[in-house]
Amino acid sequence: MNNIVIQTTPADNVAIVANPQGLKKGAVVLNEIVLLEDIPMGHKAALQTLKEGDAVIRYGEVIGYAAKPIDAGCWVNETNIRLPLPPSLEDISYTPRNNASPQPLTGYTFQGYKNADGSAGTKNVLGITTSVQCVAGITDFIVQKIKKELLPLYPNVDDVVAFNHSYGCGVAIDAPGAIVPIRTIKHIAQNPNFGGEIMIIGLGCEKLRPERLLPEGQPPTDNSILYLQDENFEGFGDMVGGIMQMADAHLKKLNGRKRTACPASDLAVGMQCGGSDAFSGLTGNPVSGFAADLIVRAGGTVFFSEVTEVRDAVHLLIPRAADEATANAFKKEMAWYDNYLQTGSADRSANTTPGNKGGGLSNIVEKALGSVAKSGSSPIVDVVAPGEKIKKKGLNFVATPASDFVCGTLQLAAGMNMHIFITGRGTPYGLNMVPVIKVSSNSKLAQRWHDLIDFDAGPVAFGEKTIEEMGWELFHLILDVASGNKKVATDKLGLYNDLVLFNPGPLT
């Protein structure tokens, strides 16, 4: 293999090392630059000598300023780059774009479970929602009992899952921030993969009343809410029997569901992560973004997230808003999160993570510029507050924290039936409620984690395949997984993360 470094745009004064083993001191790159030190894979080499204070440019954008003189051929990393200020929200004006609408994509379908509200499931799952952490022990017990005794009787039901969480007791239930975890729990219960079957287990004395978790206008019934403190229950055995009876009624209904041809417009795909190494913005994210554009062209829904991972690239996103109201909503969510972080005295340099830095990302600015590529090029039709459900088809921004499991939880609440997780460092992350397609940004990871990665976008880095070619491949994989024709690695292995609420409200 030649000495390969990747310069994203002609304006860039750094390039990332593509060689899997990195490059050694003395290697010559771009026909003239001699490396003055060993540089690992994914990390940046200076293409010109930089004085202290000079801008460091990647993706054609300023990712930082030289904290000290840097010679051409030196390793550029978090130790010698100063973090710039984030873009000022007040200074970003909105001017509507007059881009021509892309050609609609027709004729693509998947085999899904059609729901009464018009959505479609990619799995057929019995979901058990809890209103308070106190009942988590019994729901864990009951899930295992259902899997052993009831699930074999209903072959069309894929799984039973419980949403246990740490909320419900000792909370300031009417504080402004409390609406976020409340609506998150409520909307997860309405995920398309649950088929409209609402089953809530409560204790009875919690502040978060289970009735608040029902869909708007739906009255509580014997088959929707069960309280463990119900005086009809005599001991643990009676509680278990009551829950099993309730679950059986829901399983009967779910078992009647059959896969049927659904248009690709029924897809609701959440895009997550995508900034864990320096290749992410070159391979995994643009490939996922191309697939996202195909889904939007097919009339479907795509959303991307993680406020802190787009905040420094917000000047590239706001001009893509479909209208001024959407642009203002974008600014509002960014401003809310700025205040949230300031209130907590958050250190902006805490993102990127040690793993991100190990993968070549020097700071949050570089991470953000690569991360937004997973949104593709479609107009952003709506901005969804944390815990809310998507209301519009097309490309949405769902405002979530960057924490993987919190983001995934909020994307479930938004209504996704398919999840794309882009990684450059590797993670066993999975969700038992929706299929999670793991996309690797580099082939080195995909080869090492051959039984955990579902799709390798790495060939793009070496020109072996184009972004377009791989974007179409990912799109077809999404349809196959949504149809149940292929299982993702985490479903094969049974690797699933806990769901974690975002709770900006106080505890009492």
C-alpha positions as CSV (number, residue, x, y, z in Angstrom):
1,M,0.0,0.0,0.0
2,N,1.2,3.5,-0.9
3,N,1.6,6.3,1.7
4,I,-2.0,7.5,1.6
5,V,-3.3,10.7,3.3
6,I,-6.7,12.2,2.5
7,Q,-7.2,15.9,2.0
8,T,-10.9,16.5,2.1
9,T,-10.9,19.8,0.1
10,P,-8.2,21.8,-1.7
11,A,-8.5,24.5,1.1
12,D,-7.5,22.0,3.8
13,N,-4.0,22.5,5.4
14,V,-4.2,19.1,7.1
15,A,-4.8,15.5,5.8
16,I,-5.6,12.3,7.6
17,V,-3.5,9.2,7.4
18,A,-5.4,6.4,5.8
19,N,-2.9,3.5,6.1
20,P,-4.3,1.0,8.6
21,Q,-0.9,0.8,10.5
22,G,-0.3,4.6,10.3
23,L,2.7,6.1,8.8
24,K,6.3,6.4,10.1
25,K,8.6,9.3,10.4
26,G,10.2,10.0,7.1
27,A,7.3,8.8,4.9
28,V,6.6,11.1,2.0
29,V,3.0,12.1,1.3
30,L,1.4,14.0,-1.5
31,N,4.7,13.8,-3.3
32,E,6.4,16.4,-1.3
33,I,5.5,16.4,2.4
34,V,8.0,14.5,4.6
35,L,6.5,13.3,7.9
36,L,8.5,14.5,10.9
37,E,7.0,12.0,13.3
38,D,5.0,8.8,13.4
39,I,1.3,9.5,12.8
40,P,-1.4,6.8,13.6
41,M,-4.2,5.9,11.2
42,G,-6.9,8.6,11.1
43,H,-4.8,11.3,12.6
44,K,-3.8,14.5,10.9
45,A,-0.6,15.6,9.2
46,A,0.1,19.3,8.6
47,L,0.4,20.0,4.9
48,Q,2.1,23.4,5.5
49,T,3.9,25.1,8.3
50,L,1.5,26.8,10.7
51,K,2.4,29.8,13.0
52,E,0.9,30.1,16.4
53,G,-2.7,31.3,15.9
54,D,-3.0,30.2,12.3
55,A,-6.3,28.5,11.4
56,V,-6.3,24.7,11.1
57,I,-8.6,23.8,8.2
58,R,-10.4,20.5,7.5
59,Y,-13.6,20.0,5.4
60,G,-12.9,23.5,4.1
61,E,-13.8,24.8,7.6
62,V,-11.8,26.1,10.6
63,I,-11.5,23.3,13.1
64,G,-9.2,25.2,15.5
65,Y,-6.1,27.4,15.8
66,A,-2.5,26.3,16.2
67,A,-1.7,26.6,19.9
68,K,2.0,26.7,19.0
69,P,4.1,26.6,15.7
70,I,3.5,23.4,13.8
71,D,5.9,22.4,11.0
72,A,4.7,20.8,7.8
73,G,4.8,17.0,8.3
74,C,4.0,17.2,12.0
75,W,1.2,15.4,13.8
76,V,-1.8,17.8,14.4
77,N,-3.9,16.8,17.4
78,E,-5.7,18.0,20.5
79,T,-2.5,18.9,22.2
80,N,-1.5,21.6,19.6
81,I,-4.9,22.9,18.5
82,R,-6.8,25.6,20.4
83,L,-10.6,25.2,20.4
84,P,-12.5,28.0,18.5
85,L,-15.7,29.5,19.8
86,P,-19.0,28.0,18.5
87,P,-20.9,29.8,15.8
88,S,-23.1,32.6,17.2
89,L,-26.8,31.7,16.8
90,E,-27.7,35.4,16.5
91,D,-25.3,35.9,13.6
92,I,-26.7,33.1,11.4
93,S,-29.3,34.5,9.1
94,Y,-31.8,32.3,7.1
95,T,-32.1,32.6,3.4
96,P,-34.4,30.1,1.7
97,R,-32.7,27.9,-0.9
98,N,-34.2,27.4,-4.3
99,N,-32.8,23.9,-4.9
100,A,-34.6,21.8,-7.4
101,S,-36.5,18.9,-5.8
102,P,-34.8,15.6,-6.4
103,Q,-36.6,12.9,-8.5
104,P,-39.0,11.0,-6.4
105,L,-38.0,7.3,-5.8
106,T,-40.9,5.0,-6.4
107,G,-41.5,1.2,-6.4
108,Y,-39.5,0.3,-3.2
109,T,-41.2,-1.7,-0.5
110,F,-40.5,-3.7,2.6
111,Q,-42.4,-6.4,4.4
112,G,-43.6,-4.7,7.6
113,Y,-46.5,-4.7,10.1
114,K,-49.0,-2.1,9.2
115,N,-50.5,-0.2,12.1
116,A,-53.9,1.4,12.5
117,D,-52.4,4.9,12.8
118,G,-50.7,4.5,9.4
119,S,-47.2,3.7,10.7
120,A,-45.5,0.4,10.1
121,G,-43.4,-1.8,12.4
122,T,-40.2,-3.6,11.4
123,K,-40.6,-5.9,14.4
124,N,-43.7,-7.3,16.2
125,V,-42.9,-6.7,19.9
126,L,-44.9,-6.7,23.1
127,G,-43.7,-3.6,25.0
128,I,-44.2,-3.3,28.7
129,T,-43.9,0.3,30.0
130,T,-43.3,1.0,33.6
131,S,-44.3,4.2,35.4
132,V,-41.8,4.0,38.2
133,Q,-38.5,2.3,39.0
134,C,-40.0,0.5,42.0
135,V,-41.6,-2.1,39.6
136,A,-38.5,-2.9,37.6
137,G,-37.7,-6.0,39.6
138,I,-41.1,-7.6,38.9
139,T,-41.1,-6.6,35.2
140,D,-37.7,-8.2,34.7
141,F,-39.1,-11.3,36.4
142,I,-42.3,-11.3,34.3
143,V,-40.5,-10.8,31.0
144,Q,-38.5,-14.0,31.6
145,K,-41.7,-15.8,32.6
146,I,-43.5,-14.5,29.5
147,K,-40.6,-15.6,27.2
148,K,-40.6,-19.0,28.7
149,E,-44.4,-19.7,29.1
150,L,-46.3,-17.5,26.7
151,L,-44.1,-16.4,23.8
152,P,-43.8,-19.9,22.3
153,L,-47.6,-20.0,22.0
154,Y,-47.6,-16.9,19.7
155,P,-45.1,-17.5,16.9
156,N,-45.8,-14.2,15.1
157,V,-44.5,-12.2,18.1
158,D,-40.8,-11.5,17.9
159,D,-40.1,-10.5,21.5
160,V,-41.3,-9.0,24.8
161,V,-39.4,-6.1,26.2
162,A,-39.8,-3.9,29.3
163,F,-38.9,-0.3,29.5
164,N,-37.5,0.1,33.0
165,H,-36.2,3.5,34.0
166,S,-35.2,5.5,37.0
167,Y,-38.1,8.0,36.9
168,G,-41.5,8.3,38.5
169,C,-40.8,8.7,42.3
170,G,-39.2,11.7,44.1
171,V,-39.5,13.9,41.0
172,A,-40.8,17.5,40.6
173,I,-43.5,16.3,38.3
174,D,-44.7,19.8,37.3
175,A,-41.3,21.4,36.9
176,P,-40.7,22.6,33.3
177,G,-38.0,20.1,32.6
178,A,-40.1,17.2,33.8
179,I,-42.1,17.2,30.5
180,V,-39.0,15.7,28.7
181,P,-38.9,12.3,30.6
182,I,-42.7,12.1,30.8
183,R,-43.3,12.5,27.1
184,T,-40.3,10.3,26.4
185,I,-41.9,7.4,28.3
186,K,-45.3,8.1,26.9
187,H,-44.1,8.1,23.3
188,I,-41.8,5.1,23.5
189,A,-45.0,3.1,24.5
190,Q,-46.4,4.2,21.1
191,N,-43.4,3.1,19.0
192,P,-44.6,1.5,15.7
193,N,-43.0,-1.8,16.6
194,F,-45.4,-2.2,19.5
195,G,-48.4,-2.4,17.2
196,G,-50.5,0.0,19.2
197,E,-50.8,-2.4,22.2
198,I,-50.2,-0.2,25.3
199,M,-49.4,-2.1,28.5
200,I,-48.3,-0.1,31.6
201,I,-47.2,-1.5,34.9
202,G,-47.4,0.9,37.8
203,L,-47.0,0.7,41.6
204,G,-49.9,3.0,42.7
205,C,-48.3,5.6,44.8
206,E,-45.9,7.2,42.3
207,K,-46.0,10.8,41.2
208,L,-45.9,9.9,37.5
209,R,-49.5,8.5,37.2
210,P,-49.7,5.8,34.5
211,E,-52.7,7.5,33.1
212,R,-50.4,10.3,31.9
213,L,-48.6,7.8,29.7
214,L,-51.6,6.8,27.6
215,P,-52.1,8.3,24.1
216,E,-54.2,11.5,24.0
217,G,-57.8,10.7,24.3
218,Q,-57.4,7.0,25.2
219,P,-59.1,6.1,28.5
220,P,-57.5,3.6,30.9
221,T,-58.7,0.0,30.6
222,D,-58.1,-3.2,32.4
223,N,-55.7,-4.2,29.6
224,S,-53.7,-1.0,29.5
225,I,-52.8,-0.3,33.1
226,L,-52.1,-2.5,36.1
227,Y,-51.2,-1.3,39.6
228,L,-49.2,-3.7,41.8
229,Q,-50.8,-2.0,44.9
230,D,-54.3,-3.1,43.7
231,E,-56.0,-4.5,46.8
232,N,-57.3,-7.4,44.8
233,F,-53.7,-8.8,44.7
234,E,-52.8,-11.0,47.6
235,G,-49.0,-11.2,47.4
236,F,-46.5,-11.6,44.7
237,G,-48.0,-14.6,43.1
238,D,-51.3,-12.8,42.5
239,M,-49.4,-9.8,41.0
240,V,-47.6,-12.1,38.6
241,G,-50.8,-13.8,37.6
242,G,-52.5,-10.5,36.9
243,I,-49.6,-9.3,34.7
244,M,-49.5,-12.7,32.8
245,Q,-53.2,-12.5,32.1
246,M,-52.8,-8.9,30.8
247,A,-49.8,-9.9,28.7
248,D,-51.7,-12.8,27.2
249,A,-54.5,-10.6,26.0
250,H,-52.0,-8.3,24.2
251,L,-50.0,-11.2,22.8
252,K,-53.2,-12.7,21.2
253,K,-53.7,-9.4,19.3
254,L,-50.1,-9.0,18.3
255,N,-50.0,-12.6,17.1
256,G,-52.7,-11.7,14.5
257,R,-50.3,-9.3,12.8
258,K,-48.7,-10.5,9.6
259,R,-46.0,-8.9,7.5
260,T,-47.4,-7.2,4.4
261,A,-45.9,-5.1,1.6
262,C,-45.4,-1.6,2.9
263,P,-44.1,1.3,0.8
264,A,-40.6,2.7,1.6
265,S,-42.4,5.8,2.7
266,D,-43.3,3.9,5.9
267,L,-39.7,3.8,7.0
268,A,-38.8,6.0,10.0
269,V,-35.0,5.8,10.3
270,G,-32.9,7.2,13.1
271,M,-29.3,8.1,12.3
272,Q,-27.0,8.1,15.3
273,C,-23.4,8.8,16.2
274,G,-21.1,9.1,13.3
275,G,-18.3,11.1,14.7
276,S,-16.2,8.5,16.5
277,D,-13.1,8.7,14.2
278,A,-11.6,10.9,11.5
279,F,-13.0,8.6,8.7
280,S,-16.6,9.0,9.8
281,G,-17.0,12.3,7.9
282,L,-15.5,10.7,4.8
283,T,-17.1,7.3,4.7
284,G,-19.7,6.1,7.1
285,N,-21.6,9.4,7.5
286,P,-21.7,10.4,3.8
287,V,-22.8,6.9,2.8
288,S,-25.5,7.0,5.5
289,G,-26.4,10.5,4.3
290,F,-26.8,9.2,0.8
291,A,-29.1,6.4,2.0
292,A,-31.0,9.0,4.0
293,D,-31.6,11.1,0.9
294,L,-32.9,7.9,-0.9
295,I,-35.4,7.3,1.9
296,V,-36.6,10.9,1.8
297,R,-36.9,10.7,-2.0
298,A,-39.1,7.5,-1.4
299,G,-41.4,9.6,0.8
300,G,-40.0,8.2,4.1
301,T,-38.8,9.8,7.3
302,V,-35.2,10.2,8.5
303,F,-33.9,12.0,11.6
304,F,-30.5,12.8,12.9
305,S,-29.7,14.1,16.4
306,E,-27.2,14.9,19.0
307,V,-27.2,18.7,19.7
308,T,-23.6,18.9,20.9
309,E,-22.4,17.0,17.9
310,V,-24.0,19.4,15.4
311,R,-23.7,22.7,17.4
312,D,-20.4,23.7,15.8
313,A,-21.7,23.0,12.3
314,V,-25.1,24.6,12.9
315,H,-24.2,27.3,10.3
316,L,-24.2,24.6,7.7
317,L,-27.6,23.2,8.8
318,I,-29.8,26.3,9.4
319,P,-29.6,27.3,5.7
320,R,-31.0,23.8,4.9
321,A,-34.2,24.5,6.9
322,A,-37.3,24.1,4.7
323,D,-38.7,27.5,6.0
324,E,-37.9,30.2,8.5
325,A,-40.0,28.7,11.2
326,T,-37.9,25.5,11.1
327,A,-34.7,27.6,11.1
328,N,-35.9,29.5,14.2
329,A,-36.9,26.2,15.8
330,F,-33.3,25.0,15.2
331,K,-31.9,28.1,16.9
332,K,-34.3,27.7,19.8
333,E,-33.2,24.1,20.5
334,M,-29.5,25.0,20.2
335,A,-30.0,28.0,22.6
336,W,-31.9,25.8,25.1
337,Y,-29.1,23.4,25.1
338,D,-26.4,26.1,25.4
339,N,-28.2,27.3,28.5
340,Y,-28.5,23.7,29.9
341,L,-24.8,23.2,29.5
342,Q,-23.9,26.6,30.9
343,T,-26.1,25.9,34.0
344,G,-24.2,22.7,34.6
345,S,-20.8,24.4,34.0
346,A,-20.0,21.9,31.3
347,D,-16.6,21.9,29.8
348,R,-16.9,22.2,26.0
349,S,-13.7,20.3,25.5
350,A,-15.2,17.2,27.3
351,N,-16.6,16.2,23.9
352,T,-14.7,14.7,22.1
353,T,-14.2,11.5,24.1
354,P,-10.9,9.7,24.7
355,G,-12.0,7.2,22.1
356,N,-12.8,9.9,19.6
357,K,-9.4,11.4,20.1
358,G,-7.8,8.0,19.7
359,G,-9.6,7.8,16.3
360,G,-8.1,11.1,15.2
361,L,-10.7,13.7,16.1
362,S,-9.0,16.6,17.8
363,N,-12.1,18.5,19.1
364,I,-15.8,18.9,18.9
365,V,-15.6,21.2,15.9
366,E,-14.0,18.5,13.7
367,K,-16.4,16.0,15.1
368,A,-19.4,18.1,14.3
369,L,-18.3,18.8,10.7
370,G,-18.0,15.1,10.0
371,S,-21.1,14.2,12.0
372,V,-23.6,16.3,10.0
373,A,-22.8,14.4,6.8
374,K,-25.1,11.6,7.9
375,S,-28.0,14.0,7.4
376,G,-27.5,13.9,3.6
377,S,-28.5,16.9,1.5
378,S,-32.3,17.0,1.9
379,P,-34.1,20.0,3.3
380,I,-34.8,19.8,7.1
381,V,-38.5,19.8,7.4
382,D,-38.9,20.0,11.2
383,V,-37.1,20.2,14.5
384,V,-38.4,17.9,17.2
385,A,-37.9,18.7,20.9
386,P,-36.5,15.9,23.1
387,G,-39.1,13.3,23.9
388,E,-41.5,14.5,21.2
389,K,-42.8,12.5,18.3
390,I,-42.0,13.3,14.7
391,K,-44.9,15.0,12.9
392,K,-43.6,15.3,9.3
393,K,-42.2,13.0,6.8
394,G,-38.8,13.9,5.3
395,L,-35.6,14.9,7.1
396,N,-36.1,15.9,10.8
397,F,-33.6,17.0,13.4
398,V,-34.5,15.4,16.8
399,A,-32.8,17.4,19.5
400,T,-31.1,15.0,21.9
401,P,-27.9,14.8,24.0
402,A,-24.9,13.1,22.4
403,S,-24.9,10.2,24.9
404,D,-25.5,7.1,22.8
405,F,-28.0,5.4,25.0
406,V,-29.9,8.6,25.8
407,C,-30.0,9.6,22.1
408,G,-31.2,6.1,21.2
409,T,-34.0,6.3,23.8
410,L,-35.2,9.7,22.5
411,Q,-35.1,8.5,18.9
412,L,-37.3,5.6,20.0
413,A,-39.7,8.1,21.4
414,A,-39.6,10.1,18.2
415,G,-41.0,7.0,16.5
416,M,-38.2,5.3,14.6
417,N,-38.7,1.7,13.3
418,M,-35.1,1.4,12.1
419,H,-31.8,2.5,13.6
420,I,-28.5,3.3,11.8
421,F,-25.5,3.5,14.1
422,I,-22.2,4.7,12.6
423,T,-19.0,3.8,14.4
424,G,-15.3,4.2,13.8
425,R,-14.1,2.8,17.1
426,G,-16.6,0.0,17.7
427,T,-19.4,-0.6,20.1
428,P,-21.7,-3.5,20.9
429,Y,-24.6,-1.1,21.1
430,G,-28.0,-2.5,20.3
431,L,-31.7,-2.0,21.0
432,N,-34.2,-4.8,21.4
433,M,-37.2,-2.7,20.2
434,V,-35.9,-1.9,16.8
435,P,-33.2,-3.3,14.5
436,V,-29.8,-1.5,14.7
437,I,-27.7,-1.6,11.6
438,K,-24.1,-0.9,12.6
439,V,-22.1,0.9,10.0
440,S,-18.3,0.9,10.3
441,S,-16.4,3.9,9.0
442,N,-13.2,2.0,8.4
443,S,-12.5,-1.5,7.2
444,K,-9.9,-2.2,9.9
445,L,-12.7,-2.1,12.5
446,A,-15.1,-4.1,10.3
447,Q,-12.5,-6.8,9.8
448,R,-11.6,-7.0,13.5
449,W,-15.3,-6.9,14.6
450,H,-16.5,-9.1,11.8
451,D,-19.4,-10.5,13.8
452,L,-20.6,-7.2,15.3
453,I,-20.5,-4.9,12.3
454,D,-23.3,-5.1,9.7
455,F,-22.0,-2.8,7.0
456,D,-18.5,-1.6,6.1
457,A,-18.3,1.8,4.6
458,G,-14.5,1.7,4.7
459,P,-13.9,1.0,1.0
460,V,-14.9,4.6,0.2
461,A,-11.6,5.8,1.8
462,F,-9.5,4.1,-0.8
463,G,-11.6,4.7,-3.8
464,E,-12.6,1.1,-4.1
465,K,-16.3,2.1,-4.1
466,T,-18.1,5.4,-4.3
467,I,-20.3,7.0,-1.7
468,E,-23.2,6.6,-4.2
469,E,-22.6,2.9,-4.7
470,M,-22.4,2.2,-1.0
471,G,-25.3,4.4,-0.2
472,W,-27.5,2.3,-2.5
473,E,-26.1,-0.9,-0.8
474,L,-27.0,0.5,2.6
475,F,-30.5,1.5,1.4
476,H,-31.2,-2.1,0.1
477,L,-29.8,-3.5,3.4
478,I,-32.3,-1.3,5.3
479,L,-35.2,-2.7,3.3
480,D,-34.0,-6.3,3.8
481,V,-33.6,-5.8,7.6
482,A,-37.0,-4.0,7.8
483,S,-38.6,-6.9,6.0
484,G,-37.1,-9.5,8.5
485,N,-35.1,-11.1,5.7
486,K,-31.8,-10.3,7.4
487,K,-31.0,-10.1,11.1
488,V,-28.6,-7.4,12.4
489,A,-25.6,-8.6,14.5
490,T,-27.0,-7.4,17.8
491,D,-30.3,-9.3,17.2
492,K,-28.4,-12.5,16.3
493,L,-26.3,-12.2,19.5
494,G,-29.0,-10.7,21.8
495,L,-26.9,-7.7,22.7
496,Y,-29.1,-4.8,23.9
497,N,-28.6,-1.6,25.8
498,D,-30.7,-0.2,28.6
499,L,-32.9,2.8,27.7
500,V,-31.9,5.9,29.6
501,L,-34.1,8.9,30.1
502,F,-33.0,12.5,29.6
503,N,-34.2,14.3,32.7
504,P,-33.3,18.0,32.9
505,G,-35.8,18.5,35.7
506,P,-35.0,18.4,39.4
507,L,-35.4,15.6,41.9
508,T,-37.1,16.3,45.2
